[in-house]
Amino acid sequence: MAYIRIPSMLKKFTDEQDRIKVEGKTIKDVLFNLLENFPDLKSCLFNEAGQLSPFVNIYVNSQAVHLSRNKCLNPHTVLLSEDVLADQDELIIIPALQGG
């Protein structure tokens, strides 16, 4: 079980929730479970090929996670990260803002 911190710009896709408790043992599991509950987030986080957008960064407990971005987000092929999350870990989704 982990928590996912949702940035303000994406809260409209999560019923205005900014912190969501999600089942899963790995980053991949947690993201898939999040998308099952909030499918509209998929287009915000992943490109048309199912890859994590290069404009989205994931952190676990404030530590950047370097995901293999050439892997598709497909339940049969993805290896986003097989690192096991500890109970109560917090994932933070940080989308890059345009206009820098």
N, C-alpha and C positions, 0 to 999 in steps of 0.2 A: 504494500500500500504506500502510495506516495501522494504528495500534493503538487498541484501545478498552479503556478502563479500566472494569471492572465493579465496582460497589459490593458490599460484603459481602452486603447483603440480596438481591441478585440472582444471586449466584454459584451457588446451587442449580440455576439454569436453564442454567448454562454449564459443567457438570461441574466445579464449584468453581474454575474458572479466573478470575483477577482481571484479567488482561491478555491480550487476544486480538489476534492479527495478522489483519487483514481486508483483502481486495482492494477497491479502489474509488478513484475519482478525486474524488468529491464526497461530502459528508455523506450525501446520499440513497443513493448507491451503497454506501457502507460500511454504513449501517444495513440496507439490503435484504440485503446479503450476510451480515451478522450474523444476521438473522432466518432466512435459509435454513438456516444451520447450527444455530441454536438457536430453533426456532419457538415454544417456550413463552414466550419473552421478549416476544412481540408483545402479549399481554394485559397485561403489566406496563408497557409503554411507550406503547401506543396505545389509544384508546377504541374503542367498537364501530363508529363511523363511519370508522375508519381514520385518525383524526387523532392527532397526537402529543398525549399527555395534557398538560393544563396543569400537571400536577404533576411533569413531567419536564423537566429542564434539560440542555442539551447544551453542553459547552465544548470548544474546540479549543485545545490548548496553554495551558490556564488562562484563555482568553478566552471569555466568554459568547457564544453564538451566538443571535441573535434570529431564530428560524425563523418562517416564515409559518404560524401554527397553524390557519388556516382552509383549508388545503390538505389533501386526503385523502392517506393513505398508500396509494396505488394506483400500481402501476408505470406506468400510462398517464396519470395526471393529476398526480402529485406534483411539486412544485418545493420541496422542503424547503430546499435550498440548492444552488445550482449553482456555488458557490465551489469552485475546484479546490484539493484538499488537496496539500500538499507530501509527498514521500516521508518516511516516519517521523513524520508528525504524530500526535498523540495526542488522541483524542476521549474525553471523560469524560462518563459518564451519571450525573446526579445526580437521583434521585427525591426529592420532598419527603416528609418524614416526617409521619405523622399525629400529632395530639395536641399539637402545637406548644406 
